[in-house]
Amino acid sequence: MAHEETVQVLEPRNKAFEVSKTIEQQLSDANDEIEDLKLQIAWLERSYE
């Protein structure tokens, strides 16, 4: 019985960790996209000079 209670308590923590990891990955992906867009903007600005 005590083992079942421990498993039930740990599962939400694991899910929270997975969600946190997913959010961190999304943030990293978004930052990569922002850097790519900045490079594209810089390239476009140079073509108009």
Secondary structure, DSSP 8 states (H G I E B T S, - for coil): -HHHHHHHHHHHHHHHHHHHHHHHHHHHHHHHHHHHHHHHHHHHHHHT-
